[in-house]
Amino acid sequence: MCNIKRRWLRAQEYELNWWQNRIGSINLSYLRAFAEDILKEYGDIIKINPETVILEIGSGPAGVLTYLKSDERYAVDPLEEFFSSIESFRSIRDPQVKYISGQAESLPFIEKKIDFIIADNVLDHCENVRQSVSEISRVIKDGGIVYVKLNTYSRWGKFIRVIAEKIELDKGHPNTLSISEIENLFLKMGMQTLKRKNRSYFKSLQRHFKSSWIKGLLKMITFSVPKQVEWAFQKNNQTQ
């Protein structure tokens, strides 16, 4: 087994433990507000109706697509067998959504199947980022939209992350990515950036202190606090 695979499996183990420790305490009501924010912020780009085919990659316990209404919705997550075994998670799921156990690197869909893909806090968790984006490009329709949200790093931040990775300080995130790396990768896979929204540095810092004040302090001291960025990418129309 290669080192990349081992690292990803350790990240998945960490992710599983994280959710197991929060089964009784985590509040998933934020998913509804998140869905409303997507529609409000990107409503001029993303048009959802009953015929829209939606896929959420890394959907977790339920996924934001629970609150996006269409007649054909799919959710893919490597930990789906665990999530579906927890009654409190199942209880908020829309039964019309089809939940699938799988990875972004090998999506179980034919080419040009999906109109709208959601990848929220996913790419830095993947085993192979390039292969994941390639699969996204394969299954999205020409003219389809991909929503991506991700923590990104500057050159200095990436340098610090490489050092921190030696001891796996951030166990759940095996990949460290910059804004230009993401945009160039999607561009190479036939997708253009329609919209990008950068969250403020102070909001990112506040969020990291809230999740772990020790990690937040270390990132502040080393000037390696990530910037959270949202994108709307569009698959180029190959018939043009």
Buried (B, 14 or more C-beta within 10 A) or exposed (E): EEEEEEBBBBBBEBBBEEBEEEEEEBEBEEBEEBBEEBBEBBEEBBEBEEEBBBBBBBBBBBBBBBBBBBEBBBBBBBBBEBBBEBEEBBEBBBEEBEBBBBBBBEBEBEEBBBBBBBBBBBBBBBBBBEBBBBBBBBBBBEBBBBBBBBBBBBEEBBBBBEEBBEEBBBBBBBBBBBBEBBBEBBEEBBBEBBBBEEBEEEEBBEBBBEEEEEBBEBBEEBEBBBBBBBBBBBBBEEEE
